[in-house]
């Protein structure tokens, strides 16, 4: 089972999410500021487009053992 590193919600297969340094975050937890594409959780800076990957549902390569 894969979980959001911030809220702990499950990220099932083919789920849109964000990946930052191999850590997964749900789209509800990440606040995106379009100007400059910068990403925050609870007002804490996570990164920009160079360090944050937005994974679309059709690009999601889910592995069951990923969170173990």
Secondary structure by P-SEA (a helix, b strand, c coil): cccccccccccccccccccccccccccccccccccccccccccccccccccbbbbccccccccccccc
